[in-house]
Amino acid sequence: MLSDSDMRNTIKVERAKKDMTQQDLADQVSVSRQTINSIEAGKYVPSTVLALKIARIFGVGLEEIFQLEEGD
């Protein structure tokens, strides 16, 4: 199982490109703003389904948003 620090993400960057708040993204993928905040901070690794929904919102591939840390 992944520990909290094993995955990086670019959600904050992707949100900025689309001028979206954490709440905007949360509403579109049906989670709380706190969930988005935790994912961005690397404190929570999203489910596959949630990760795919986020990638779809931004119109990019999953691996453009989520990357495993080196050595994983």
ChimeraX attribute file (.defattr): number of C-alpha atoms within 10 A of each C-alpha:
attribute: neighborCount
match mode: 1-to-1
recipient: residues
	/A:1	4
	/A:2	10
	/A:3	10
	/A:4	13
	/A:5	13
	/A:6	16
	/A:7	18
	/A:8	17
	/A:9	20
	/A:10	14
	/A:11	22
	/A:12	17
	/A:13	13
	/A:14	19
	/A:15	16
	/A:16	11
	/A:17	10
	/A:18	10
	/A:19	9
	/A:20	14
	/A:21	14
	/A:22	18
	/A:23	17
	/A:24	14
	/A:25	19
	/A:26	18
	/A:27	12
	/A:28	11
	/A:29	18
	/A:30	12
	/A:31	13
	/A:32	14
	/A:33	16
	/A:34	12
	/A:35	17
	/A:36	23
	/A:37	17
	/A:38	14
	/A:39	21
	/A:40	18
	/A:41	16
	/A:42	17
	/A:43	15
	/A:44	17
	/A:45	22
	/A:46	16
	/A:47	9
	/A:48	10
	/A:49	10
	/A:50	14
	/A:51	17
	/A:52	17
	/A:53	16
	/A:54	23
	/A:55	19
	/A:56	13
	/A:57	14
	/A:58	17
	/A:59	10
	/A:60	13
	/A:61	12
	/A:62	17
	/A:63	13
	/A:64	13
	/A:65	19
	/A:66	17
	/A:67	14
	/A:68	13
	/A:69	11
	/A:70	7
	/A:71	5
	/A:72	8
